[in-house]
């Protein structure tokens, strides 16, 4: 795979994630190089050393992924399209399998006026990681979004639903509608990393991936509520945490897919 180059962000991602992915690449004899985002800028340190004639796969923070997508110089660069990874898009596609199937889309400003007495789960509409999805009381929400405390704009679109008690949460990697590897990452709302996953969770991930794929390569999270297994969300592969997923399998299978597609990237 001499024409494949993985570009891995060295800063602003966890040391564990960086170590796992770079070790898997090295062991698999797949070329890679580190880059750094210069703090408080969109500039990359080390970008001048990148051979853009190669098929490049970027791994890093949301900031890096958004910039690679917008500049559209590296091919494929990232497996991302902001419209397809928008909750409004995939939420409708997975509706029958969606964990938060009672969701509504609104804005910060509108929710200020309509937030009732019951707690609400709130997350960003876009796959931007502008804030972490979480359960808010009305008081917490008003404090968090106050002009003094918040960096979130009043017209920011958000997804609102009733809180759910999720027993376990798994992440799966999908390539061309096929599940490649998976990992448990949360149990009873606490971090719990385990390479083993329930057959039922895998089955729902397979069904969902065949119903709709926002991209040829992406991650999908499945949650268990009582005895039901449902889709929590989908996300961009290039900015996702891999937890206990098989990283060697990830780098080999993604590289193999890109190798197969190379004529389309550089025609």
C-alpha positions as CSV (number, residue, x, y, z in Angstrom):
1,X,0.0,0.0,0.0
2,X,2.7,2.4,-1.0
3,X,0.2,5.0,-2.2
4,X,-1.6,5.2,1.2
5,X,-0.6,7.8,3.8
6,X,-2.3,8.2,7.1
7,X,-2.0,11.7,8.7
8,X,-2.4,11.6,12.4
9,X,-3.0,14.7,14.6
10,X,-0.4,14.6,17.4
11,X,-2.0,17.2,19.7
12,X,-5.5,17.8,20.9
13,X,-6.3,14.1,20.9
14,X,-5.7,11.6,23.7
15,X,-2.2,10.1,24.0
16,X,-3.9,6.7,24.2
17,X,-5.7,7.2,20.9
18,X,-2.6,8.5,19.2
19,X,-0.5,5.6,20.5
20,X,-3.0,2.9,19.5
21,X,-3.5,4.1,16.0
22,X,0.2,4.8,15.2
23,X,1.3,1.5,16.6
24,X,-1.3,-0.3,14.5
25,X,-0.1,1.5,11.4
26,X,3.5,0.7,12.1
27,X,2.9,-3.0,12.8
28,X,0.8,-3.2,9.6
29,X,3.6,-1.5,7.6
30,X,1.3,1.3,6.5
31,X,2.8,4.7,6.0
32,X,1.8,7.5,8.4
33,X,3.1,10.9,9.6
34,X,2.2,13.2,12.5
35,X,0.9,16.7,12.2
36,X,-0.1,19.3,14.8
37,X,-2.7,22.0,14.8
38,X,-1.2,25.3,15.9
39,X,-3.3,26.3,19.0
40,X,-6.0,29.0,18.3
41,X,-5.5,28.7,14.6
42,X,-6.5,26.4,11.7
43,X,-2.9,26.0,10.6
44,X,-1.1,22.7,10.5
45,X,2.5,22.2,11.6
46,X,4.2,19.7,9.3
47,X,1.8,20.0,6.4
48,X,4.6,20.9,4.0
49,X,6.0,17.4,4.3
50,X,2.8,15.7,3.1
51,X,2.8,14.2,-0.4
52,X,-0.7,15.1,-1.7
53,X,-0.3,12.7,-4.7
54,X,-0.9,9.9,-2.2
55,X,-4.3,8.7,-1.0
56,X,-4.4,10.4,2.4
57,X,-6.5,9.4,5.4
58,X,-6.7,12.0,8.2
59,X,-7.3,11.2,11.9
60,X,-7.7,13.9,14.5
61,X,-9.9,16.5,16.2
62,X,-13.2,17.9,14.7
63,X,-11.2,21.1,13.9
64,X,-8.8,19.1,11.7
65,X,-11.6,17.1,10.0
66,X,-13.6,20.2,9.2
67,X,-10.6,22.0,7.7
68,X,-9.6,18.9,5.6
69,X,-13.2,18.7,4.4
70,X,-13.4,22.4,3.5
71,X,-10.0,22.6,1.7
72,X,-10.7,19.4,-0.2
73,X,-7.0,18.9,-1.2
74,X,-6.3,15.6,0.4
75,X,-8.0,12.6,-1.2
76,X,-10.0,11.0,0.2
77,X,-8.9,13.0,3.3
78,X,-12.0,12.5,5.4
79,X,-15.2,10.4,5.1
80,X,-17.4,13.3,5.9
81,X,-20.4,15.4,4.7
82,X,-21.9,17.8,7.2
83,X,-25.4,17.5,5.7
84,X,-25.4,13.7,5.8
85,X,-24.1,13.6,9.4
86,X,-26.8,16.0,10.5
87,X,-29.2,14.5,13.0
88,X,-32.1,15.8,10.9
89,X,-31.0,13.6,8.1
90,X,-30.0,10.3,9.7
91,X,-32.5,10.6,12.5
92,X,-35.4,10.3,10.0
93,X,-33.7,7.4,8.3
94,X,-33.3,5.4,11.5
95,X,-36.5,6.5,13.1
96,X,-37.8,2.9,13.9
97,X,-34.5,2.0,15.4
98,X,-33.6,5.3,17.0
99,X,-33.0,5.5,20.8
100,X,-34.3,9.1,21.0
101,X,-37.2,8.6,18.6
102,X,-39.2,11.2,20.4
103,X,-36.7,13.9,19.5
104,X,-37.5,17.5,18.4
105,X,-35.3,20.0,16.6
106,X,-35.2,23.5,18.0
107,X,-32.8,26.3,18.9
108,X,-31.2,27.4,22.1
109,X,-33.3,30.6,22.0
110,X,-36.6,28.8,21.4
111,X,-35.9,26.3,24.2
112,X,-35.3,29.2,26.6
113,X,-39.0,30.0,26.2
114,X,-40.4,26.4,26.0
115,X,-38.4,24.5,28.6
116,X,-40.9,23.0,31.1
117,X,-40.5,21.4,34.5
118,X,-39.1,18.1,33.2
119,X,-35.4,17.4,32.5
120,X,-34.4,17.1,28.9
121,X,-31.6,15.5,27.0
122,X,-29.9,18.0,24.7
123,X,-27.3,17.5,22.0
124,X,-26.0,19.4,18.9
125,X,-27.9,18.9,15.7
126,X,-24.6,18.7,13.7
127,X,-21.7,16.3,14.1
128,X,-19.6,19.2,15.3
129,X,-18.9,18.2,19.0
130,X,-19.6,21.9,19.9
131,X,-20.8,20.5,23.2
132,X,-21.4,17.1,24.7
133,X,-25.0,15.7,24.7
134,X,-26.3,15.5,28.2
135,X,-29.3,15.8,30.5
136,X,-30.2,19.3,31.8
137,X,-32.6,20.6,34.3
138,X,-34.2,23.9,33.4
139,X,-32.0,25.7,35.8
140,X,-28.8,24.1,34.5
141,X,-29.8,24.9,30.9
142,X,-30.6,28.5,31.6
143,X,-27.3,29.0,33.5
144,X,-25.3,27.1,30.8
145,X,-26.8,29.2,28.0
146,X,-26.7,32.6,29.7
147,X,-24.9,35.3,27.8
148,X,-22.2,35.5,30.4
149,X,-21.4,31.8,30.6
150,X,-22.1,30.4,27.1
151,X,-20.1,30.3,23.9
152,X,-23.2,28.7,22.2
153,X,-25.1,31.2,20.0
154,X,-28.9,31.6,20.6
155,X,-29.7,30.5,17.0
156,X,-27.7,27.2,17.4
157,X,-29.9,24.3,16.3
158,X,-30.2,21.5,18.9
159,X,-31.9,18.1,19.3
160,X,-34.1,17.7,22.4
161,X,-35.6,14.5,23.8
162,X,-36.7,12.9,27.0
163,X,-33.8,11.4,29.1
164,X,-33.3,7.6,28.7
165,X,-31.6,5.2,31.1
166,X,-29.0,3.4,28.9
167,X,-27.5,0.3,30.3
168,X,-24.7,-0.2,27.8
169,X,-23.3,1.6,24.8
170,X,-21.2,0.2,21.9
171,X,-19.4,1.7,19.0
172,X,-19.0,-0.1,15.6
173,X,-17.0,0.7,12.5
174,X,-18.8,0.4,9.2
175,X,-17.2,0.1,5.8
176,X,-19.5,-0.2,2.8
177,X,-22.5,-1.3,4.9
178,X,-20.4,-4.0,6.7
179,X,-19.5,-4.0,10.4
180,X,-15.7,-4.3,10.7
181,X,-15.1,-4.2,14.5
182,X,-16.8,-2.9,17.6
183,X,-16.3,-2.1,21.3
184,X,-18.3,-1.5,24.5
185,X,-17.4,2.0,25.8
186,X,-20.0,2.8,28.5
187,X,-21.9,0.9,31.1
188,X,-24.5,2.4,33.4
189,X,-23.3,5.9,32.4
190,X,-19.7,5.2,33.3
191,X,-16.7,4.6,31.0
192,X,-16.3,0.9,30.5
193,X,-14.0,-0.3,27.7
194,X,-14.3,-3.9,26.5
195,X,-13.7,-5.5,23.1
196,X,-16.6,-7.9,23.6
197,X,-20.0,-6.9,22.4
198,X,-23.5,-8.3,22.5
199,X,-24.8,-10.2,19.5
200,X,-28.1,-8.2,19.7
201,X,-26.1,-4.9,19.5
202,X,-24.2,-6.1,16.5
203,X,-27.4,-7.2,14.8
204,X,-29.0,-3.8,15.2
205,X,-25.8,-2.1,13.9
206,X,-25.9,-4.3,10.8
207,X,-29.6,-3.6,10.2
208,X,-29.1,0.2,10.6
209,X,-26.0,0.2,8.3
210,X,-28.1,-1.5,5.6
211,X,-31.0,0.9,6.1
212,X,-28.7,4.0,5.7
213,X,-25.0,4.9,5.6
214,X,-24.2,8.6,5.8
215,X,-20.8,7.7,4.2
216,X,-18.9,4.7,2.9
217,X,-16.9,4.7,6.2
218,X,-18.4,5.8,9.5
219,X,-19.1,4.8,13.1
220,X,-22.4,3.9,14.6
221,X,-23.2,3.8,18.3
222,X,-25.8,1.3,19.7
223,X,-27.4,1.6,23.2
224,X,-29.3,-0.9,25.3
225,X,-32.5,0.3,27.1
226,X,-34.0,-2.6,29.1
227,X,-34.0,-5.4,26.6
228,X,-34.1,-3.2,23.5
229,X,-31.1,-2.2,21.4
230,X,-31.3,1.1,19.5
231,X,-29.2,3.5,17.5
232,X,-27.8,6.4,19.6
233,X,-26.0,8.2,16.8
234,X,-23.6,8.0,13.8
235,X,-20.4,9.9,13.5
236,X,-17.4,10.7,11.3
237,X,-14.8,7.9,11.4
238,X,-11.9,10.3,11.1
239,X,-12.7,12.1,14.4
240,X,-14.1,9.1,16.3
241,X,-12.6,7.4,19.4
242,X,-12.0,3.7,18.8
243,X,-12.0,2.5,22.4
244,X,-11.3,-1.3,22.4
245,X,-12.0,-1.7,18.6
246,X,-9.4,-3.8,16.8
247,X,-7.2,-0.9,15.5
248,X,-5.1,-3.2,13.3
249,X,-8.2,-4.4,11.6
250,X,-9.3,-0.7,11.3
251,X,-6.2,0.5,9.6
252,X,-5.9,-2.5,7.3
253,X,-9.6,-2.5,6.2
254,X,-9.9,1.3,5.7
255,X,-6.6,1.3,3.8
256,X,-7.8,-1.6,1.6
257,X,-11.0,0.2,0.9
258,X,-9.1,3.4,-0.1
259,X,-6.7,1.4,-2.2
260,X,-9.6,-0.1,-4.1
261,X,-11.1,3.4,-4.7
262,X,-7.8,5.2,-5.6
263,X,-8.7,5.6,-9.3
264,X,-11.8,7.7,-8.3
265,X,-9.8,9.9,-5.9
266,X,-7.1,10.8,-8.4
267,X,-8.7,10.5,-11.8
